Every structure is written in structure tokens, then in C-alpha cells.
């Protein structure tokens, strides 16, 4: 049994396959990453990120726990120039346009001698594609006026949804970091309140005992009786 396919149907099928391939490539790689680590007192920790030319590097960090909730931060270019520097801050957000090479960003806790810090940071990399045209599928769209729907509008909508989902994920990650920092701060305050409350109770008991002893000593008859 023979099947005769119309040319417009073949073009539609080729177009659908190419769009699926391009979508699979668009969602296959994530360019966002986050990390939480402990920075001991008197130490400095550095990280490296390889970037492409004309890309964008955004880094956001927060100190989740530790006395003072502060840390020194700086970001250096591949040539060694310091692009961003923060001193004794609890959080920060920085975005730089990059060139080809390895960027270094460091967290410095050398100013603290006893308190370790728990630090969260997130990297967001934009324009890090491999140079391939994400719209190669358009070469199949010869005579696209035969189709009723506009695939460009579909792709724009999908890309918009993808960008908003990525932004929502980023916001949720940042909110979790804020929640962890607030929880650590509340637990620290709770421990301080308990320590001071116990100290006050002990002092009150000691003062009460001293007062009772002094009052009893005032009414004791220390005169000796002769028989």
C-alpha cells in the first residue's frame, strides 16, 4: 500500500523535528550554580571560573552564620586586576562583562581570629553558548507561509518561560539562603538569652541567701549569759 505525502506536510515534519532538537539543546545545560562552604578563622578561600569573551558573570554571596556575619570579598579579572572589592559585608551582588580567561573571586576571613563563617554564593553565567546558531531550524522554513502558526512566536514564548523559570529558581535559592541566615541568627540570640537568664537566676539566688544571712545575723543574741 502506497502513501503519497504532500510537500507541505514533509516541511512541517522537518520543521517540528528541528524545533525539538533545538529545544533539547536549549534546556540541556544549566549555567547557574550555587555553593555553601565553611571559612575557618584567619583563612582565605578562592574560586576560579572560566569565562568566554563578551559574556556576563553575576555573583551573589551571603554570610549565613558566624560572629558579625561579615566577610571580605574581591573579584579579579584574568589579567589580575581587581574588579570588585567588599570589606566586612554580610552580602553582595556583582555583575561584570567578561573577557576570555579565568576569573578569580575570593572570600577573606583573615581579620577574624576565633569565628568561622558559613558562606553561600551563587554564580549566574550569561551568553556562554558555544557559538552555534540556535536558530538553524529556520533553514527548513522555505515557504513557511504555508503554515498557519508562527514558530518564531512559539520559540519566543518558550524562551521567555525558560528565562522566568530560571529567575524563579534563583530567587528561591536566595530566599533559602536568607532563611538559613535568619534561623542561625535567631538560634544564636536564643542561646544568649538563655545564658543571661540562667546567670540572672543564679545571681538572684546568691543575693537572696546573702540577704537572709545578714538579716538573721542582725537578730542573733550574741551576749553571753552567766549562771
ABEGO torsion letter per residue (X at the ends): XBBBBBAAAAAAAAAAAAAAAAAAAAAABBABBBBBBBBBBGBBBBBBBBBBBGBBBBBBBBBABEBGGBBBBBBBBAAGBBABBBBGBABBBBBBBBBBEBBBBBBBAAABAABBBBBBBBBBBBGABAGBBAAAAAAABBGAAABABBAAAAAAAAAAAAAAAAAAAAAAAAAAAAAAAAAAAAAAAAAAAAAAAAAAAAAAAAAAAAAAAAAAAAABBABBBBX
